[in-house]
């Protein structure tokens, strides 16, 4: 069986102890969540997950188990502003009412922002053409418990020009094997369409869009760029990691708290680089 078939089988298989709703309309929902208390998006036995909470809420609304698929698989502690899920449900009312009903049964740190009926064949993960993440940092010699819930605190200000040059090296179709692990044993080549640093008040933001991401890829890229910005790694050494991937030469992943899935994109084609 091919890797693609294995992926499809896993995505459509029921969660442990749950059956699949075989009939009904396919729905797409945009979900926002604070991932601090969760062990990632994907359902796990004996651990709180975003998928688990969403499926539990739908089971209460619809009176039976429903399988949810996510457009992005956020890791433990990672947040989302624009996660997308899809599911099939026999629902006789409007999508807006379905969203309100789900929110009535979801915990305070998870919210459905919008729901839409979709055509047959739509799949939150396999229909997506890109995902966009944002990583947030700030510089302070003193701990800040509130800000550190959603950002990585740095004691030292990185060099801005070095950060920008490092980010430019990330853009393109490249082997990111040094920066993360591929699910299902796939290729580690990914297409990063755009990546840039910006400032917003006291915060440094890194926005990155790619067709797909490896596990821990964004957080490891951020921490390694910070190495470049603080003089612990040269730009040449960073560029060499795309030619000769070596995970022993990169920085440990930045904290999960600073990462947020901003948007899952649909409708655009294969890899296209934005200037």
N, C-alpha and C positions, 0 to 999 in steps of 0.2 A: 504494500500500500504506500502511495507517495506521501510526502510531507503535507502537501496541500489537502489531500483527502483526510489525513489524520487531523489536521487543523479543523476542517469543516465538521468532522465527526465529533470532535471535542466541543466545538462551539454549540452544536445543536443537541448534544447529549444533555439529559436532565441533571440538575443539581442533585447531590446525594439526598435520597429520600423523597424527591419530587418527581412528578410526572409532567410531561409536556402537554400544554394546551394545543391540541392538533387543529382546532378550527377557530375561525374568527378573523377579525381585522388585524393587520400588522400596524403597530403604533411606534412612533419615534418620540422620545422624551428627552428634553435637555435637563440635566441634573447638576445642581450645585451642592458641594459638600465641604465641610471641614474634616479632613482625614486624620486628625490628630489621634483619635481614640480607636482607629480601625486598622486592621491588618491588611490593608490594600483593598482594591476593588473586588477582585475575584473571590468567590465563595470558598471558604475553608472550613473543615470540621473543627468545632469547639473553639472558634475564634470569631469575633465580630468583624464583618466586612460590609462594604457598601452594597454589593450585589445581594448579600444575604438580607439586609434590611429592606431593599427594594422588593425582593421577591416575597418577603413576609408581609409587606404592606399590600402588595397586589393580591396575595392570597386572601387577605381580609376583605378587600374591596370586591373581589370577583367570586369569592366563595370556593376557591380551589387553587391548586398550585399553578404557577406560570413561570416559564423560563425567561430570564432576562439576559441579554447580550450587551456588552459594553463596547463603545467605540475605541476606548483607550484603557489599558490595564495599569492603573496607577498603583504604585507600591505602598507599603505601610507608611502612614504618616503624610502622604502626599494629598494635596487638596485639588479641588476642581471647581471652576466657574462654569465650564461649558462641556462637561461630560455628556455623551449621547448614549442612550440605551434604546434597544428595540425589543419588542415582545409581541406576541399574538394573544388577543383577548376577545372574548365574546362580550361586548359592551354595547348596550342599547342607547346610551346617552352621548352627549357631545364629548370631544376630546378635552375641552376645558373642564367639564365636570369630572372627567376621569383624573385629571391632574389635581383638582381640589380634593377628590376622594383619597388619592394616594397621599397627599400632604397631611391629611387628617390622621394618617396612621404611621407617618414617618417620624423619627426622632428629630429634635430641634436642630441638629447639625447636618441634616440632609433635607434638601428641598427640590421638588420638581418645578422648574421654571416655566415650561411649556410642553404641550403634548400635541401631536399632529398624526392624523391617519396617513398611512403611506401605501404606495402600490405594492402588489405582490412581488416578492423578490428582494425587497429592501432589507439590508442587514447592517446593523450599526457598525460592525467592524469591517466586514469585507466590502461594503459599499463605499467606505471612506477612502478618500484619496490623500489626505494629509491630516496631521495633528499639529496643534500649536501650543507650546508650553511657555511659561514665564518663570524665571527664577529670580528671587528677590534677595538682596543683601543690604546691609548697612554697616557703617563703620563706627565703632564706639569702644572706648577702653573699659566701659562699665556695662555690666549685664543689664538687659532690658527685657524682663519676662514677657511683657505684652507683645513687643515687636518680634521677639524671638519665636513666638508661636507661628508666625508666618514669614519669617526671614532668617537668614544666616548672618550672625554678627561676626564681623571681622575686626580684629584689634588694630590692623594696619591698613591704610588706604592703598589700594593697588594703583599702579600707574595707568592712567586712563587711555593713553595712546597705545600702550602695550595690550590692554584688554581689547581695544578695537581691532588691532592687527591680528590678535589671536582669533577673534571671532570671525574675521574675514577668511581665515584658513579653514574654518569648519564648513563653509558653504560649498556645495557641489555634491556629486555622486562619488562617494569614497568608501573605503573600508574602515569602519569604526570599531573594529574588533578589539582595539586597545582600550575602548571606553565602555564596553558593556558586553553582555551575553545575549546571544540570539535565542529566542524561544523556539522550541521544537528542533533545535539543531540546524536552523536555517543559515543562509549566508549572512555575514555581518556587514555587507554593503548596504548603505542607505543613501537616500538623496535628501540633503538638507537644502531646501529652497531659499531660505533666508534666515539670517541670524544677526542680531545687532544689540549693542548695549545702549542704554539710555539712563538719564537721571530723572528722578521725581522726588523733589525735596531732599530728604536725607537718604533716600533709597537708591541703590543701583539695580537696574532691571536688565535681565538678559532674555530677550524674546527669540524663540527659535521655532521654525516650522519645517517639518520633514514628512516624507511619505509614510515613514514608520520609524520607531525608535527601538533600540536594544534596551534590555533591562539595565537600569542605572546609568544609561548613556548621558542624559542631560546633566545629572548631578556630577558625574565624573568629568564631563567636559568643563563644567563651571569651576570645579575645584582645581583642575589642571590649568585653566586660563588664569585663575587667581595665582597659581604658582608662577606663571609667566609675568603677571602684573606686579609681583613682589620680588622678582629676580631669582626665584628658585629654579626656573626652567627658561631656556631660550626659545625664541620663536622657531629657530631652526630645529631644535629638538622636538617641538610640538609638530612641526610639519613632517618630520621623519616618522612620527607615530602612525601617520596615514599610509606611509609607504611600507613600513615594517612594524605592524601592530605588535605591541608588547605590553601586556597589562601590568607587568611589574614596574614599569617606568612612569605610570600615571599617578596622579594624586588619589587618595581615598575619596569616595563619593561625598559631595557636600550634603549637609543635613537635609532630610526629607521635608522638613517644615517649610523650607523656602520655595518649594516647587509647586506649581499649580497648572493643571490642564485647563487652558483657556478656551479652546475651541477644537471641535472635530469637523473637518471640512469634507464636503461632498460635491461632486459634479465636475471637477476639473480633472484633466487627464494626467498622463505620466509626468515624470520629473521635468519640471521647468524652473529655472533659476531666476529669482527676482533680484534686480539690481538694488 
